Amino acid sequence: MSKQLLIYTRAQAVSSQRHREWSVKTGNTYEFARDVNSIPLTAVEFMASAADYPIVFAGSDDQLMPLAVMGVRDNENLYIDEEGKLDAAYAPAFLRRYPFVFSSQDEGKNFTLCIDETFSGCNQENVGERLFDAEGEQTTYLNNVLEFLKEYQIHFARTQAFCKKLKELDLLQPMGAQFTTPGGEKLTLTGFFAVDRKKLKELPAAELELLVKNDGMELIYLHLHSLRNFNSMLQKIGVEGAAVDASADEAETA
C-alpha cells in the first residue's frame, strides 16, 4: 500500500464510534520514518534543526516548504539507526505528531483529526494512552494531541508565508551535488533549492530591513549555516570531505 504524506499508510478520521476502545503506545522508535529521506520543517524549527540536518527548500508555488534532508538515496534515512532510534538531538514536529495528522477537504478552512491505524503502537488492549474514556469522551491525551496539531498548523501557515516571500524576492536557486562513495557508487542530489547569497546581498535596503524585522533574515542564515551538515550526513555512508555547492546547479566531489 502506498504511503500518504510520506509516513502515513492508512490515515482514518478519529471518532468515538470507531476508536472508542483504542489506545496509543508511543516510544523512542522512529522506525516508521526509515524509508523517508527528507522531512518537512516549519520555520520555528530552524534553530533546533540547523545543528543536525541540512535544511533546504523543495516544491513550487504554494507547495514550497523547508525540508530536513535525512538521506541521499530513495527510501533511505541516515538518521534512523538499526534500533529505530533517531541519531540527532532534535526530532522534527512532523515526526513527533505521528501517528496523528490533520486532513482537510476545503483547502484548510476546516480540519479533521486522523490517525494512521497501521502504527504499531495502536491497540485495543489498553496499552499506552486511551483516546476516549468509558463514556466516549475525549481523554486529556487526545485533547493534548489536538492542541499540538493546531499549533503545528499555525506554524505551517507562517512557514508557507515565509517561503512565499523568498519566492517573491527571487532568492531561491536550484542546488545539487554529485559524489562517489568509497564503494564506487555515484550519487546525485537534485530537486532542492537554497537561498542565493549573491541575490540576498543585492536586495534593496528596504527589503533587507523587512527581513530583519520579521526574523526572515535569521531563518535564512540558519538555513545557509545548516548546509554544512551535508558533510556530516555524507560521512554516515563513508564519504569524507564532501562539499555540496549551493551556488551552482551541480557540484562534484569524489
Secondary structure as GFF3:
##gff-version 3
##sequence-region A 1 254
A	DSSP	beta_strand	11	13	.	.	.	ID=ss1
A	DSSP	alpha_helix	16	19	.	.	.	ID=ss2
A	DSSP	beta_strand	23	24	.	.	.	ID=ss3
A	DSSP	three_ten_helix	31	33	.	.	.	ID=ss4
A	DSSP	beta_strand	38	40	.	.	.	ID=ss5
A	DSSP	three_ten_helix	43	45	.	.	.	ID=ss6
A	DSSP	alpha_helix	46	49	.	.	.	ID=ss7
A	DSSP	beta_strand	55	58	.	.	.	ID=ss8
A	DSSP	three_ten_helix	61	63	.	.	.	ID=ss9
A	DSSP	beta_strand	65	69	.	.	.	ID=ss10
A	DSSP	alpha_helix	93	96	.	.	.	ID=ss11
A	DSSP	beta_strand	100	103	.	.	.	ID=ss12
A	DSSP	beta_strand	112	116	.	.	.	ID=ss13
A	DSSP	beta_strand	122	123	.	.	.	ID=ss14
A	DSSP	beta_strand	129	130	.	.	.	ID=ss15
A	DSSP	alpha_helix	140	168	.	.	.	ID=ss16
A	DSSP	beta_strand	172	180	.	.	.	ID=ss17
A	DSSP	beta_strand	186	195	.	.	.	ID=ss18
A	DSSP	alpha_helix	197	201	.	.	.	ID=ss19
A	DSSP	alpha_helix	205	213	.	.	.	ID=ss20
A	DSSP	alpha_helix	216	226	.	.	.	ID=ss21
A	DSSP	alpha_helix	229	235	.	.	.	ID=ss22
###
